[in-house]
Structure formats: C-alpha cells, structure tokens
C-alpha cells in the first residue's frame, strides 16, 4: 500500500504546483493578464465584461486549487474545482478556436479525474494526517 501512497503524492504535487504557479504569476500581473484575455477574446461571441470578470477571478481559483492540492487538503474538492476550471477554459478555448489548448486542458482534466478516483491513496497529505476522505 505504501508504494501507491507515494505514487499518489508524486502525482498530486506536480499538478498542484502547476495550478499554484499559474495563479500566482497571474495574480502578480493581474491587470496585464486580464487585459490580454479581453484582447484575445475580442472577436469571440463572449461579452467583454464576462471575459474581464473571468480574467480577474481565474487566477485566484487556480492559486487556491494549487494550494489545496499541494497540501493535500480537501483534495477531492480541489480536484472537482480543478475540473470545473478546466471546463470553463475548454469552453473559452472553443469560443476562440484554440483547439491545441483544448488538448492540454483535456489532459489536465483527465489527470484530476485520476487523482479523484485514487484518492484513497492520499495518505501523505493534510487529509491523510487527519485520516479523512474530505470533499
């Protein structure tokens, strides 16, 4: 069982750091990031205000998801939150026909689903230390 627990930890940490890094760097340059998104979506059918609002909140959700995954705190909830983020990004990528980006977003989604499915091995985490399978 210990091998699976280490494997789970080694799978959880990279995606957690990826989400954390995405959120952190975008928060540090929030207006530049949001303005870039608005410009990128200018020819999409999405309203500029919606894109701007999404650009302002996305980095905070990414940062929170990453932090939860890194700590292994509310891990199953964090994986669901991560998939919800990916669904929004897949929708947005579809609106601007960025099909290559969707492949990466699908990979992230599948990765998160696997973490959710194998969460019983999440021993080396805050959840594991509390001996709970928290949502």
URFEN-V595513 format. One record per pair of residues at least 12 apart in sequence whose C-alpha atoms are under 8 Angstrom apart, sorted by the first residue. I is the first residue (numbers start at 1). GAP is how many residues later the second one is. D is the distance in whole Angstrom. If there is no record, write none. Layout:
I&GAP&D  I&GAP&D
//
This chain:
1&120&8  4&117&6  5&116&5  5&117&6  5&118&6  5&119&7  6&118&7  8&107&7  8&110&8  8&111&8  8&113&6  8&114&6  9&113&7  9&115&6  9&116&8  11&104&8  12&57&6  12&58&7  12&60&8  12&103&7  13&56&7  13&57&5  15&51&7  15&54&8  16&49&7  16&50&4  16&51&7  16&52&7  16&53&5  16&54&5  17&49&6  17&50&8  17&53&7  18&48&7  19&43&5  19&44&6  19&46&6  19&47&4  19&48&8  20&42&6  20&43&4  20&44&7  20&45&7  20&46&4  20&47&6  21&42&7  21&45&8  22&37&7  22&40&7  22&41&7  23&35&8  23&36&4  23&37&6  23&38&7  23&39&5  23&40&4  23&41&8  23&43&8  24&35&7  24&36&8  24&39&6  26&33&6  27&32&6  27&33&7  30&26&7  31&25&8  33&22&7  34&18&6  34&21&5  34&22&6  35&17&7  37&14&7  37&15&7  37&18&7  38&13&6  38&14&6  38&17&8  41&55&7  43&53&8  44&51&6  44&52&6  45&50&7  46&49&8  58&27&8  61&24&8  62&20&8  62&23&8  65&13&5  65&14&8  65&16&7  65&17&6  66&12&8  71&54&6  71&55&6  72&50&7  72&52&8  72&53&4  72&54&5  72&55&6  72&56&8  73&52&7  73&53&5  73&54&5  73&61&8  74&53&7  74&59&8  74&60&5  74&61&5  75&41&8  75&44&8  75&52&7  75&59&7  75&60&7  76&39&8  76&40&5  76&43&7  76&57&8  76&58&7  76&59&5  77&57&7  77&58&5  79&33&5  79&34&7  79&36&7  79&37&6  80&32&8  80&33&8  80&36&8  82&27&7  82&30&7  83&25&8  83&26&5  83&29&7  83&30&8  86&19&6  86&20&8  86&22&7  86&23&6  89&13&8  89&16&7  90&12&6  90&15&6  90&16&8  119&14&8  120&13&7
//
